[in-house]
Amino acid sequence: MKKWLIGLAVVAGLAMGTTTDAASVHLKGGKNAVPATADNGLTLTGSGSLTGLGNGDVLVSITAQADVTATCTNPAGQTQPPGQNPAAITVSGSVSIPASEVKNGNVAFSVTTIAPDPIIAGAPGCPNPQWTERIEDLTFTSFVITVEQPPGTVVLVLSCTTNPTSCT
Protein backbone atom coordinates (compact mmCIF):
# COMPACT_ATOMS: atom_id res chain seq x y z
CA MET A 1 0.00 0.00 0.00
CA LYS A 2 2.83 2.40 0.91
CA LYS A 3 4.60 1.79 -2.45
CA TRP A 4 1.31 2.41 -4.28
CA LEU A 5 0.82 5.79 -2.52
CA ILE A 6 4.41 6.83 -3.25
CA GLY A 7 3.95 5.86 -6.92
CA LEU A 8 0.71 7.87 -7.07
CA ALA A 9 2.44 10.89 -5.51
CA VAL A 10 5.29 10.69 -8.06
CA VAL A 11 2.87 10.43 -10.99
CA ALA A 12 0.82 13.37 -9.65
CA GLY A 13 3.98 15.43 -9.17
CA LEU A 14 5.12 14.73 -12.72
CA ALA A 15 1.71 15.60 -14.11
CA MET A 16 1.69 18.88 -12.21
CA GLY A 17 5.21 19.67 -13.46
CA THR A 18 4.13 19.35 -17.08
CA THR A 19 1.28 21.84 -16.73
CA THR A 20 3.19 24.62 -15.03
CA ASP A 21 1.48 27.99 -15.27
CA ALA A 22 3.36 31.17 -16.08
CA ALA A 23 2.61 32.59 -12.64
CA SER A 24 5.71 34.67 -11.93
CA VAL A 25 7.09 35.77 -15.27
CA HIS A 26 9.76 38.45 -14.96
CA LEU A 27 12.96 39.68 -16.57
CA LYS A 28 16.15 37.89 -15.64
CA GLY A 29 18.60 40.08 -13.80
CA GLY A 30 16.93 40.78 -10.52
CA LYS A 31 14.30 43.07 -9.08
CA ASN A 32 15.36 46.19 -11.01
CA ALA A 33 16.08 44.53 -14.37
CA VAL A 34 15.01 46.48 -17.44
CA PRO A 35 14.94 45.45 -21.09
CA ALA A 36 17.81 46.60 -23.29
CA THR A 37 16.70 49.09 -25.95
CA ALA A 38 18.06 50.26 -29.27
CA ASP A 39 16.81 53.42 -30.97
CA ASN A 40 17.04 52.58 -34.68
CA GLY A 41 15.85 55.98 -35.91
CA LEU A 42 12.30 55.14 -36.97
CA THR A 43 11.98 51.96 -34.87
CA LEU A 44 12.67 50.89 -31.30
CA THR A 45 13.97 47.43 -30.33
CA GLY A 46 13.47 45.98 -26.86
CA SER A 47 15.26 42.83 -25.79
CA GLY A 48 15.92 40.77 -22.71
CA SER A 49 15.53 37.37 -21.12
CA LEU A 50 12.35 36.16 -19.49
CA THR A 51 12.12 33.62 -16.71
CA GLY A 52 9.23 32.03 -14.85
CA LEU A 53 7.45 30.95 -18.03
CA GLY A 54 5.28 27.87 -18.30
CA ASN A 55 4.94 25.53 -21.23
CA GLY A 56 3.48 27.07 -24.35
CA ASP A 57 3.96 29.61 -27.09
CA VAL A 58 4.90 33.16 -26.10
CA LEU A 59 3.91 36.46 -27.73
CA VAL A 60 6.00 39.53 -26.88
CA SER A 61 4.66 42.92 -28.01
CA ILE A 62 6.09 46.42 -27.82
CA THR A 63 4.18 49.70 -28.13
CA ALA A 64 6.25 52.90 -28.08
CA GLN A 65 5.49 56.63 -27.90
CA ALA A 66 7.81 59.02 -29.72
CA ASP A 67 8.22 62.66 -30.61
CA VAL A 68 8.59 63.21 -34.34
CA THR A 69 11.30 65.16 -36.15
CA ALA A 70 10.08 66.01 -39.65
CA THR A 71 10.95 68.22 -42.58
CA CYS A 72 8.65 70.02 -44.98
CA THR A 73 9.21 70.23 -48.72
CA ASN A 74 7.29 72.69 -50.88
CA PRO A 75 5.78 71.68 -54.26
CA ALA A 76 8.86 73.06 -56.05
CA GLY A 77 11.10 70.65 -54.11
CA GLN A 78 12.66 73.19 -51.75
CA THR A 79 13.12 71.85 -48.23
CA GLN A 80 12.25 74.10 -45.34
CA PRO A 81 14.53 73.80 -42.32
CA PRO A 82 13.25 71.44 -39.63
CA GLY A 83 11.54 72.84 -36.59
CA GLN A 84 7.97 71.84 -37.25
CA ASN A 85 6.00 70.37 -34.36
CA PRO A 86 4.29 67.22 -35.60
CA ALA A 87 2.13 65.33 -33.15
CA ALA A 88 3.63 62.50 -31.13
CA ILE A 89 3.31 59.07 -32.70
CA THR A 90 2.68 55.53 -31.45
CA VAL A 91 4.41 52.57 -33.12
CA SER A 92 4.22 48.90 -32.24
CA GLY A 93 5.40 45.43 -33.15
CA SER A 94 5.42 41.88 -31.86
CA VAL A 95 7.29 38.60 -32.07
CA SER A 96 6.00 35.07 -31.58
CA ILE A 97 8.22 32.57 -29.79
CA PRO A 98 7.31 28.88 -30.14
CA ALA A 99 7.09 26.73 -27.00
CA SER A 100 10.06 24.69 -28.26
CA GLU A 101 12.34 27.70 -27.59
CA VAL A 102 11.29 27.99 -23.94
CA LYS A 103 13.86 26.03 -21.92
CA ASN A 104 13.27 25.43 -18.21
CA GLY A 105 10.94 28.43 -18.10
CA ASN A 106 13.47 30.77 -19.78
CA VAL A 107 13.63 32.43 -23.17
CA ALA A 108 15.40 35.42 -24.72
CA PHE A 109 13.41 37.88 -26.82
CA SER A 110 14.00 40.76 -29.19
CA VAL A 111 11.02 42.74 -30.47
CA THR A 112 11.05 45.74 -32.81
CA THR A 113 8.36 48.27 -33.65
CA ILE A 114 7.25 48.65 -37.24
CA ALA A 115 8.44 51.90 -38.82
CA PRO A 116 5.70 54.42 -39.58
CA ASP A 117 4.91 55.62 -43.07
CA PRO A 118 7.54 58.35 -43.51
CA ILE A 119 5.08 60.72 -45.23
CA ILE A 120 2.65 62.46 -42.86
CA ALA A 121 -0.70 62.70 -44.63
CA GLY A 122 -1.98 66.25 -45.11
CA ALA A 123 1.35 67.77 -43.96
CA PRO A 124 -0.18 69.25 -40.77
CA GLY A 125 3.18 70.65 -39.57
CA CYS A 126 3.88 72.44 -42.88
CA PRO A 127 2.65 75.79 -44.23
CA ASN A 128 -0.14 74.14 -46.26
CA PRO A 129 -1.37 70.71 -47.39
CA GLN A 130 0.34 70.99 -50.80
CA TRP A 131 3.69 70.57 -49.05
CA THR A 132 5.14 67.16 -48.21
CA GLU A 133 5.96 66.39 -44.59
CA ARG A 134 8.49 63.58 -44.09
CA ILE A 135 9.42 61.91 -40.79
CA GLU A 136 13.20 62.00 -40.42
CA ASP A 137 13.58 60.63 -36.88
CA LEU A 138 11.64 59.48 -33.83
CA THR A 139 12.71 60.37 -30.29
CA PHE A 140 11.28 57.61 -28.12
CA THR A 141 9.87 58.76 -24.78
CA SER A 142 8.21 55.63 -23.40
CA PHE A 143 7.28 52.07 -24.27
CA VAL A 144 5.30 49.12 -22.98
CA ILE A 145 6.37 45.49 -23.38
CA THR A 146 3.60 42.94 -22.96
CA VAL A 147 4.23 39.20 -22.62
CA GLU A 148 1.45 36.70 -23.28
CA GLN A 149 1.58 32.96 -22.62
CA PRO A 150 -0.30 31.46 -24.28
CA PRO A 151 -1.10 34.30 -26.71
CA GLY A 152 -4.22 35.98 -25.35
CA THR A 153 -3.22 35.53 -21.68
CA VAL A 154 -1.14 38.45 -20.37
CA VAL A 155 1.53 37.30 -17.89
CA LEU A 156 3.76 40.41 -17.75
CA VAL A 157 3.44 44.11 -18.57
CA LEU A 158 6.46 46.41 -18.33
CA SER A 159 5.71 50.15 -18.59
CA CYS A 160 8.98 51.96 -19.25
CA THR A 161 10.39 55.42 -19.85
CA THR A 162 13.55 56.11 -21.84
CA ASN A 163 16.76 58.08 -21.24
CA PRO A 164 17.54 56.38 -18.91
CA THR A 165 15.34 53.32 -19.21
CA SER A 166 13.32 52.54 -16.10
CA CYS A 167 10.27 50.29 -15.81
CA THR A 168 7.42 49.57 -13.47
C-alpha positions as CSV (number, residue, x, y, z in Angstrom):
1,M,0.0,0.0,0.0
2,K,2.8,2.4,0.9
3,K,4.6,1.8,-2.5
4,W,1.3,2.4,-4.3
5,L,0.8,5.8,-2.5
6,I,4.4,6.8,-3.3
7,G,3.9,5.9,-6.9
8,L,0.7,7.9,-7.1
9,A,2.4,10.9,-5.5
10,V,5.3,10.7,-8.1
11,V,2.9,10.4,-11.0
12,A,0.8,13.4,-9.6
13,G,4.0,15.4,-9.2
14,L,5.1,14.7,-12.7
15,A,1.7,15.6,-14.1
16,M,1.7,18.9,-12.2
17,G,5.2,19.7,-13.5
18,T,4.1,19.4,-17.1
19,T,1.3,21.8,-16.7
20,T,3.2,24.6,-15.0
21,D,1.5,28.0,-15.3
22,A,3.4,31.2,-16.1
23,A,2.6,32.6,-12.6
24,S,5.7,34.7,-11.9
25,V,7.1,35.8,-15.3
26,H,9.8,38.4,-15.0
27,L,13.0,39.7,-16.6
28,K,16.2,37.9,-15.6
29,G,18.6,40.1,-13.8
30,G,16.9,40.8,-10.5
31,K,14.3,43.1,-9.1
32,N,15.4,46.2,-11.0
33,A,16.1,44.5,-14.4
34,V,15.0,46.5,-17.4
35,P,14.9,45.5,-21.1
36,A,17.8,46.6,-23.3
37,T,16.7,49.1,-25.9
38,A,18.1,50.3,-29.3
39,D,16.8,53.4,-31.0
40,N,17.0,52.6,-34.7
41,G,15.9,56.0,-35.9
42,L,12.3,55.1,-37.0
43,T,12.0,52.0,-34.9
44,L,12.7,50.9,-31.3
45,T,14.0,47.4,-30.3
46,G,13.5,46.0,-26.9
47,S,15.3,42.8,-25.8
48,G,15.9,40.8,-22.7
49,S,15.5,37.4,-21.1
50,L,12.3,36.2,-19.5
51,T,12.1,33.6,-16.7
52,G,9.2,32.0,-14.8
53,L,7.5,31.0,-18.0
54,G,5.3,27.9,-18.3
55,N,4.9,25.5,-21.2
56,G,3.5,27.1,-24.3
57,D,4.0,29.6,-27.1
58,V,4.9,33.2,-26.1
59,L,3.9,36.5,-27.7
60,V,6.0,39.5,-26.9
61,S,4.7,42.9,-28.0
62,I,6.1,46.4,-27.8
63,T,4.2,49.7,-28.1
64,A,6.3,52.9,-28.1
65,Q,5.5,56.6,-27.9
66,A,7.8,59.0,-29.7
67,D,8.2,62.7,-30.6
68,V,8.6,63.2,-34.3
69,T,11.3,65.2,-36.2
70,A,10.1,66.0,-39.6
71,T,11.0,68.2,-42.6
72,C,8.7,70.0,-45.0
73,T,9.2,70.2,-48.7
74,N,7.3,72.7,-50.9
75,P,5.8,71.7,-54.3
76,A,8.9,73.1,-56.0
77,G,11.1,70.7,-54.1
78,Q,12.7,73.2,-51.8
79,T,13.1,71.8,-48.2
80,Q,12.2,74.1,-45.3
81,P,14.5,73.8,-42.3
82,P,13.3,71.4,-39.6
83,G,11.5,72.8,-36.6
84,Q,8.0,71.8,-37.3
85,N,6.0,70.4,-34.4
86,P,4.3,67.2,-35.6
87,A,2.1,65.3,-33.1
88,A,3.6,62.5,-31.1
89,I,3.3,59.1,-32.7
90,T,2.7,55.5,-31.5
91,V,4.4,52.6,-33.1
92,S,4.2,48.9,-32.2
93,G,5.4,45.4,-33.1
94,S,5.4,41.9,-31.9
95,V,7.3,38.6,-32.1
96,S,6.0,35.1,-31.6
97,I,8.2,32.6,-29.8
98,P,7.3,28.9,-30.1
99,A,7.1,26.7,-27.0
100,S,10.1,24.7,-28.3
101,E,12.3,27.7,-27.6
102,V,11.3,28.0,-23.9
103,K,13.9,26.0,-21.9
104,N,13.3,25.4,-18.2
105,G,10.9,28.4,-18.1
106,N,13.5,30.8,-19.8
107,V,13.6,32.4,-23.2
108,A,15.4,35.4,-24.7
109,F,13.4,37.9,-26.8
110,S,14.0,40.8,-29.2
111,V,11.0,42.7,-30.5
112,T,11.1,45.7,-32.8
113,T,8.4,48.3,-33.7
114,I,7.2,48.7,-37.2
115,A,8.4,51.9,-38.8
116,P,5.7,54.4,-39.6
117,D,4.9,55.6,-43.1
118,P,7.5,58.3,-43.5
119,I,5.1,60.7,-45.2
120,I,2.7,62.5,-42.9
121,A,-0.7,62.7,-44.6
122,G,-2.0,66.3,-45.1
123,A,1.3,67.8,-44.0
124,P,-0.2,69.2,-40.8
125,G,3.2,70.7,-39.6
126,C,3.9,72.4,-42.9
127,P,2.7,75.8,-44.2
128,N,-0.1,74.1,-46.3
129,P,-1.4,70.7,-47.4
130,Q,0.3,71.0,-50.8
131,W,3.7,70.6,-49.1
132,T,5.1,67.2,-48.2
133,E,6.0,66.4,-44.6
134,R,8.5,63.6,-44.1
135,I,9.4,61.9,-40.8
136,E,13.2,62.0,-40.4
137,D,13.6,60.6,-36.9
138,L,11.6,59.5,-33.8
139,T,12.7,60.4,-30.3
140,F,11.3,57.6,-28.1
141,T,9.9,58.8,-24.8
142,S,8.2,55.6,-23.4
143,F,7.3,52.1,-24.3
144,V,5.3,49.1,-23.0
145,I,6.4,45.5,-23.4
146,T,3.6,42.9,-23.0
147,V,4.2,39.2,-22.6
148,E,1.4,36.7,-23.3
149,Q,1.6,33.0,-22.6
150,P,-0.3,31.5,-24.3
151,P,-1.1,34.3,-26.7
152,G,-4.2,36.0,-25.3
153,T,-3.2,35.5,-21.7
154,V,-1.1,38.4,-20.4
155,V,1.5,37.3,-17.9
156,L,3.8,40.4,-17.7
157,V,3.4,44.1,-18.6
158,L,6.5,46.4,-18.3
159,S,5.7,50.1,-18.6
160,C,9.0,52.0,-19.3
161,T,10.4,55.4,-19.9
162,T,13.5,56.1,-21.8
163,N,16.8,58.1,-21.2
164,P,17.5,56.4,-18.9
165,T,15.3,53.3,-19.2
166,S,13.3,52.5,-16.1
167,C,10.3,50.3,-15.8
168,T,7.4,49.6,-13.5
